[in-house]
Amino acid sequence: MTDILSNLRTLNRLVGYTPLLAIDIRYRGQARRIYAKNECSNFTGSIKDRMALHILRKAHLSGVLSPGAPIAEATSGNTGISFAALGRALGHPVTIFMPDWMSQERKDLIRSFGAQVRLVSAAEGGFLGSIRLSEAWAAETPGAFLPRQFANEANVEAHATTTGPEIWAQLASEGLKPQAFVAGVGTGGTVMGAAQFLKGMDRTIQVHPVEPSNSPTLHTGHKVGKHRIQGISDEFIPAIVKLDQLDEILSVDDGDAILMAQKLASRGLGVGISSGANFLAALQAQDRLGSDAVVVTVFSDSNKKYLSTDLMKEEPVKEGFLSPDVEFLGIGQAIRVCEVCVQGKLAGSHCGC
């Protein structure tokens, strides 16, 4: 157990405290700035490391997860990569259940960390089938641990104790306060956790969940249509998502998200498709508040997991798309943060890192 706790402390230094990027653009002829947490700076390159590490830490400390016990999780990709890498680093065998239409890079990365991948077809139930199969596997496997990311409140807690406070401290170091936060809903942990912290600091801060307009699960409550923004809108509304605690749902077309991600990459910011969607949703939130409003989102991961997808293909521009009106001017700032200044800023001081 001592070795595991030591490993957890080491891994904790590799997850979180990501830079907050100030993205300067010209939108429909008007100068704008959007802030985005650069989550590809995490251990495996995505925001899911925060949740995975927090869940594993809590499970070990509570005794629910024994040393060397098998771990299984249903995922659309990034969570599987995080649990594969972090789980293997802590000495656990890991099995990941995921829909077979996820990108090849996701599948290969999970396997590269030494985890087993069980691909689930649409005929087997797709994403919901992945959850059912993981639960059946765990029931038959002695000592197995299921993180249950879609229902585990520790997912929300991870972002309420890291993502939210980091955003607050980073903006406070510049004399600013967030007016809105937006994030795509996969498990919902990011948006719910950020909302819990940010609205706890100031009830007027708006927190918007984001989904593909091509498949408006949050609006309808169930799977409708299909979309190409891997990692969000996974066919159902997760149990940890409480829409009555959030503000208006924002929608982005998957083609528009692809074009925005391509535009960011063409200027050196190689981000995934959901990051393109988040950026466009942040613009929508800013439109509602005013062009000078301080709006924050997350760049959930990099473009490296999407090189075999439509992200690398020419995407047609459709009427109503926002991305053609965005001119990327550059990164105005990269605001760093550390544990000392997060705690200090919440207490009214700053370490100056």
N, C-alpha and C positions, 0 to 999 in steps of 0.2 A: 504493500500500500504506500510505503514511503517513496518508493521509486515512481509510482504513478503520480503522487502529489507533486513530486519534483518535476516530472514531465509536464504536468498540467501547468505549473508555474512558468516553465520555459515556453510552452505553446501560447500562453496568455500574452507573452511579449511579442508574439508574431501575429496576433489578431487584434483588430481594432486600431484606434488612434490614427485613422486614415486622414490624409489631407482634404481640406475643403477647397475645391477649385472655384474661383470666380470666373465664369465664362462670359466674356464680352461679345455681344453680337449687335448687328443692326437688323431690326425686324420691321419690315414694311416702312423702311426709311427712318426708323426711330432707334436711338441707342438704348440698349437694354443690358442688364446683367442678371444672370441666373447662377445660383450657387449649387454645386453638386459634390457630394462626398465620393471620393475616388476609391470605391471598394475593391477594385482589382489589386490594390496594394496589400490585401489580406494574404494569409498563408497559402491558400490554394487559388487565390485570384478572384474570389467572389464574396459578396456580403453574407453568404450562408455560413461562412466560417464562424461568425459571431454566435449564431444560434446553435450550431453543432457543438462548439466548444462549451458553451454555457450548459447545454443539456447534458453533455458527458460529465462535466465537472459536478453538477448537482446530483447526477445519478451515482457517481462514485462516492461522493461524500455522504449520501443517504444510505448507501449499501444496496441500492436497487440494482446497480451494475457491478458485478463481481470482477476481479482481475481475470483477464483471459476469457471472459464470457463472450459468446457470439452476439453480434449486433446485426439487425436487419432493418431496412427502411424502404418505403415506397417514395419515389421521387421523380421529378421531371429532369433532373440532371445535376444542377449545382449543389444541392443538398447531398446527393449521393457522392459527389466528388469530395465534399467536405467531410462527411462521415467516413468515407473510405480512407482518406489521408490521416485524419485525426484519430480515427479508431485504430488503424494499423500502427500509428505512432505510439499509441498507448498499449499495444500488444493484443488487440482484439481481432478475431476473424470477422469479416464484414461481408454481408450479402445485400445487394441492392436490387430492388424490383423497380423496373421502369418501363414505360411504353416503348415499343420498338421503333417508333417514328422519331424519337429524339435524335439529335445530331450525332454522327459517328464519333466526333471528337469527344463528346461527353462519355460515350460508352468506352472508348479507348482509354481515356484518362482514369476512369474508375478502375478498370482492369490494371492499369499501370501501377496503381498503388497497392495491388495485391488483393483486391476485393473481387468477389464473385458477382457477376451480373446476370440477373434473370429477366430477360426481355419478355414483355407482355403485349400480345397482339390486340387489335381492336376487337376481334372475336372473343378474346378472353376477358374483355371488359375494359381495356385501355387503362386509364389512370385509376379509376375506381377499382378495376380488377387488380391492379398492382397492390393497392391497399389490402384488399381481401386476401390475396395470395401471401403477402408478407405476414399478415396476422395468422393465417393457417400454418405457415412455416414456423413461426415463433411458438405456436401452441404445441407443435410436435418436436421442438428442439429444447432440451433441458437447459435452463439458465439463460435463455435468449432474452435480449433487451430490445424493445421497440421504442425508438424516440418519439414516434407519433407526432411529427412536426405540425400537422394540421389541427391537432386538438390539444397539444401540450402548451400550457400557459407559460412554461419556461421559455418558449419561443418569443412570446411578447416581452417577457421580463428581460431577455437578452438585449433587446433594443431600447427598452425603457431605462436600462442601467448603463448602456454604452452609446448607442447611436444618438439618442436624444440629447444626453448631457454633452457629448462631444460637439454637436451642432451648436448648442447654446453657448458653450465656452469659446468656440472658434469665432463665432460672430461677435460675442461680447468683447473679445480681444481687439476687435475693430470698431468698437462702440456701436454695434448693431444688434438688432433683435429680429428673429424670424417673424414674418407675418403669415407665411403659409409654408406647408411642407406637402409634397406629393410623392407617391410611390406606387408602382404597380403591385397588384395583389396576386401573389402565388399562394403562399400559406397565410399571408396577412400579418405575419409577425412584425415586419418592418414598420408598416403603417400604423398598426395598433400600438406597438411599443413606443414609437416616436410620438404618437398622439397622447399616450398616457403621460409621458414626461413633459412634452411641450405645452399641452393644455393645462397640465398641473402648474406650470410656471406662469402661464398667461392664457386665460380661457378664450381670449379673442383670436388666438392663433388658429388659422384654418388648416385642417389636415384632410387632404383629398386622396381617396383611393383611385387607382387608375386601372382601366381594363381595355382590351381591344374592342373597337366598335364593331368589328366583324363577328365577335362572339361575346355578347354582353351578359355574361353570367351573373354579375353583381346586380344588374338591372332586372333580370328575369328570375334569378334564383336557381337556374339549372342550365345545362349545356345547350347552347344555341349556336349553330353554324360551326365554323372552324377558323383558325387563325395561325399566324406564323411567328408569334412572339413567344418563344419558348421560355418557360419559367413563370408565366402568369396565366391566369384564367384557366385553371386545370379542371374544368368540367363541373365544378360545384363550389359552393361558398363554404370555406373551412369553418369549423366550430369556433375557432378563436376570433373570427372576424365579427365585430359588432357594429354594423353599419349605422345604428342609431347614435353611436359615439363619435362618428366621423362627419365630415362635411360632404358636399356634393360629389358624386362619382363623376370622374372625368374620363372621356373616351378618346382613343387615338386609333386611326386606321393602321393596320399592320404595314401596309405599303409606305405610309408616311413615316412610320417609325424606322423602317429600313432605310429610307432616303436620308433621314436625319442622322442615323448612325453612320451611314456612308459619308455624309458631309463632315461630321466630326472627325472621322478617321482620316479624311483627306487633308486635315490640318494637324494630324499627329495624335489625336485622341481616339485610339482604337477601342471602341466600346461595343457592347452587345446590342441586340435589337431592342431589348426592354429598356436599355438606357436611352435609346433614341425616343422611345415612347414616353419615358419619364420626362425628358427634356421638353418635348412638345406639350405635355400636360402642365409642366411648370409655367410655360408661356401662357397657357389658357388661364391658369390661376392668377398670373400676374396681370393679364388683361382685366380681370374682375376687380383687382385691387388698385391698379394704376401702374404705369410703366416704371416707376421708381421703387415699387414694392420689393421687399427682401423675401424672395422665394427660394426655397431649398428643395433639392431632390437628391437622388442617389444614382450614380453610375454603377449598377449592380455587379457587372463583370466586364471582361475585355472581349474583343471580337475573335479571339483565338479559338473559341469553341463553336464558331459559326462559319468556318471557312468552307464547309461543304454545303451550306444552306443558301437561300436566296439573298443573303446579305452580300454575297460576292457576285450577284448577277445584276444586270440592268433592270431597274424598277421603273415602270411607267408612272408618270405624274398624273393624278386624277384631280378633278375639280374639287375644291374644298380643302386640299392638302395645305398644311402650314409650312412644311419644310422648305419649299421653293422660295419663300419670303424671308428665310433666315440667312443672313450673311455672317459667317463666323469671323470675328475680329482677332480673337486670341484669348489666352488665359491671363487675366488681369492680376490674379493673385493665386498662390497656393498656401493656404493658411494651415500651418502645422498645429499639432496638439499632442500633449502627453498626459499621463495620469495625474501628475502633479498639478498641471494648469487646469485640468477639468475639475478636480476637487477644489482647487484654489478659486477658480472663477465662480463656482457655485457658492463659495464662502465670501466672495467679494474681492478677491485678489487675483494676481496672475503671475506665473513663474517666469515669463519672458522667453520661453523656449522658441 
